[in-house]
Amino acid sequence: MTIKQQIQRTTLRTAAALTALELTTHLPTEGRSSQTYHHLFDTIITPLGRRLFTPEDAHHLALEVVRRGLAPRLSRDAAGSGGGRIDMSTTIQRSDNKGIPLKFPGPIGLAAGFDKNGSAIPGLFQLGFSFVEIGSVTPEPQDGNARPRSFRLVEDRGVINRFGFNSLGAESVRGLLGEYRGEFGGRGAELAVVKRDDDGSEESKNDDSEEEGGRSVITNKLLWALGWAWHRLMIIPPNQGILGVNLGKNKTSDDEIGDYTTGIRKLGPYADYLVINVSSPNTPGLRSLQQREPLYNLLTSTMKARDEYASHAPVYVKIAPDLSLSEMEDVAAVVMETGIDGMIVSNTTNARPESLVSPNKREVGGLSGAPIKNRSTECIRTMYKLTNGTIPIIGVGGVGSGRDAYEKLKAGASLVQVYSMMVYEGPGVVSRIRKELADLLVENGYKSVEDVVGADCEDIYWNRVEERVKKRMEAEKI
C-alpha cells in the first residue's frame, strides 16, 4: 500500500469517526455547549463530586473547573430560547435617573458566594449567566470561620453555611478585577494593568530558546493549538456581561460605614453595580444594621461614597428572609427615603422549617436552597408591595428551574439569581432555567421578561403596565 493510499484510508476513517461522533453527541461542533457534555457534568460528575468531596472542597474544585474553562457552556437550546419571540433583556435605571441604565441581557444571574474573589468571571459568563455577582468582599483579608463550615442537606436539597465572609480582601480582589477588565473590557478597563502573557515582549525573549528547545517548543505549540480548538471552535457565549460586587464588613471592625466606603472606593470603579450586604447570619452584629436608624445612616453614607468613587454604579441592599412584617416596612421606608437603587431579596435564613429531614439541619449557619424557596418568594412579594413596585428587586433563594424563576418574577423580582441549586442540579441548570423560563413566558402570552414582573400584585402591575405603554408611545413619537 502506497503512502498516498494510507493517507486516504486514514482520512476516510477519521472522517467517518468524527461523523459518527457528531451524530451521536454533537461534541465536535458544539463541544462544551452540547447536551452530551451537559449530561456528563450534571448526571455523573456533580453527583460523584458530592460523594467524594466535602462541600467546601467540592466548591473549590468546581470554581477551579470553571476558572480553567472546563465547565459546560450555555447550550444551543438555551441560547436560542424563545425563538426570537421573547425579549429576555431587562433594563434597570438608577433611582435618581442619572447615568446610563443597566441593560441585563437576560434575567438569570449568579448569586454572591460562589466566586468570592472574582477569580473565575469569564467562565461563569460562559455557563450562561447574564450577570455575575462576586463576593462578599471585605476591606481587609480574613479567613472566616473555622472548618467545617458548609453542610449539604441532601434529602432536602438545601445547604447550610457559616463561612463568615472569608475573603482575600479588597486590595487583592481589585487586582483580579483589574486583570479581568484589562483583558475583556468594561468598567475600569482604563485603570486596569493588563497581565502580560506569552504574546508581546515575553515571546521575543524566548525566540532564542525556541531554536534551542526544538521539539519541546513544537510540542507546546501543538498542545496550545489543540486547546485553542477545543475551547474556541464551538458556540462561544460572550465572556462578559453585567458584573456586580457584593461588599461586606470585617468581623472585628467597629466601623461599618468605613468598611463599606473602602469597598466602594477600591472596587466600585470596576463594578457595574454594588451590593451592600447587611444580612449574612454568619458575621456577629451584621443583621442589626437592618434596623431602621442604622440602615438609614449606612445607606446614606454609602450612597455618598458611591457618588464620589463610582458614580456610574447603582447600589443595592441585600436583606434577610427572617425579617418580620414591621421590620420589612422599616426597610422599605428607608430604601424609599435614601433613594437606594434596588434590593436583593433574600439572603440565607436562620430558620429551620419543620419539613427538614436531613441530620445536618442542626448545624449553625444560614440555610439556602430549595427549603427557602417559598419564603424568599413571599419576601419578594411583600417588598414589592411595600415599595409600590418602584424599587427593582433581584430575587434569590431556591431557584432550580424555569418555574421557580417565573414565580419570583411574578412576585415582583426584575431579575433572579442562582447558586445553591447547582450543588444538586449541576452547572447545566443555568441553561435549563433559561430555556424553561422562555417557554413559560411564551405559553402565558408574554412578550418580554419585563412584562411578567409583579403580575401577582394586580393593582400595582396594571399601573406599571400603563406607565410602560405611555413610555413606549412617547419614544415612538420621538
Residue, then its C-alpha position, 0 to 999 in steps of 0.5 A: m500500500t502506497i503512502k498516498q493510499q494510507i493517507q486516504r484510508t486514514t482520512l476516510r476513517t477519521a472522517a467517518a469517526l468524527t461523523a459518527l461522533e457528531l451524530t451521536t453527541h454533537l461534541p465536535t461542533e458544539g463541544r462544551s455547549s452540547q447536551t452530551y457534555h451537559h449530561l456528563f457534568d450534571t448526571i455523573i460528575t456533580p453527583l460523584g463530586r458530592r460523594l467524594f468531596t466535602p462541600e467546601d472542597a467540592h466548591h473549590l474544585a468546581l470554581e477551579v473547573v470553571r476558572r480553567g474553562l472546563a465547565p459546560r457552556l450555555s447550550r444551543d437550546a438555551a441560547g436560542s430560547g424563545g425563538g426570537r419571540i421573547d425579549m429576555s433583556t431587562t433594563i434597570q435605571r438608577s433611582d435618581n435617573k442619572g447615568i446610563p441604565l443597566k441593560f441585563p441581557g437576560p434575567i438569570g444571574l449568579a448569586a454572591g458566594f460562589d466566586k468570592n474573589g472574582s477569580a473565575i468571571p469569564g467562565l461563569f459568563q460562559l455557563g450562561f449567566s447574564f450577570v455575575e455577582i462576586g463576593s462578599v468582599t471585605p476591606e481587609p483579608q480574613d479567613g472566616n470561620a473555622r472548618p467545617r463550615s458548609f453542610r449539604l442537606v441532601e434529602d432536602r436539597g438545601v445547604i447550610n453555611r457559616f463561612g463568615f465572609n472569608s475573603l482575600g480582601a479588597e486590595s487583592v480582589r481589585g487586582l483580579l478585577g483589574e486583570y479581568r477588565g484589562e483583558f475583556g473590557g468594561r468598567g475600569a478597563e482604563l485603570a486596569v494593568v493588563k497581565r502580560d502573557d506569552d504574546g508581546s515582549e515575553e515571546s521575543k525573549n524566548d525566540d532564542s530558546e525556541e531554536e534551542g528547545g526544538r521539539s519541546v517548543i513544537t510540542n507546546k505549540l501543538l498542545w496550545a493549538l489543540g486547546w485553542a480548538w477545543h475551547r474556541l471552535m464551538i458556540i462561544p457565549p460572550n465572556q462578559g456581561i453585567l458584573g456586580v460586587n457584593l461588599g461586606k464588613n470585617k468581623t472585628s471592625d467597629d466601623e461599618i460605614g468605613d468598611y463599606t466606603t473602602g469597598i466602594r472606593k477600591l472596587g466600585p470603579y470596576a463594578d457595574y453595580l454594588v451590593i451592600n450586604v447587611s444580612s449574612p447570619n454568619t458575621p456577629g452584629l451584621r443583621s442589626l444594621q437592618q434596623r431602621e436608624p442604622l440602615y438609614n445612616l449606612l445607606t446614606s453614607t454609602m450612597k455618598a461614597r458611591d457618588e464620589y468613587a463610582s458614580h456610574a454604579p447603582v447600589y443595592v441592599k441585600i436583606a434577610p428572609d427572617l425579617s418580620l412584617s414591621e421590620m420589612e416596612d422599616v426597610a422599605a421606608v428607608v430604601m424609599e427615603t435614601g433613594i437606594d437603587g434596588m434590593i436583593v431579596s433574600n439572603t440565607t435564613n436562620a430558620r429551620p422549617e419543620s419539613l427538614v429531614s436531613p441530620n445536618k439541619r442542626e448545624v449553625g449557619g444560614l440555610s439556602g436552597a430549595p427549603i427557602k424557596n417559598r419564603s424568599t418568594e413571599c419576601i419578594r412579594t411583600m417588598y414589592k408591595l411595600t415599595n409600590g413596585t418602584i424599587p427593582i428587586i433581584g430575587v434569590g433563594g431556591v431557584g432550580s428551574g424555569r418555574d421557580a424563576y417565573e414565580k419570583l418574577k411574578a412576585g415582583a423580582s426584575l431579575v433572579q439569581v442562582y447558586s445553591m441549586m447547582v450543588y444538586e442540579g449541576p452547572g447545566v441548570v443555568s441553561r435549563i432555567r433559561k430555556e424553561l423560563a422562555d417557554l413559560l413566558v411564551e405559553n402565558g402570552y408574554k412578550s418580554v421578561e419585563d412584562v411578567v414582573g409583579a403580575d401577582c400584585e394586580d393593582i400595582y402591575w396594571n399601573r406599571v403596565e400603563e406607565r410602560v405603554k405611555k413610555r413606549m408611545e412617547a419614544e415612538k413619537i420621538 
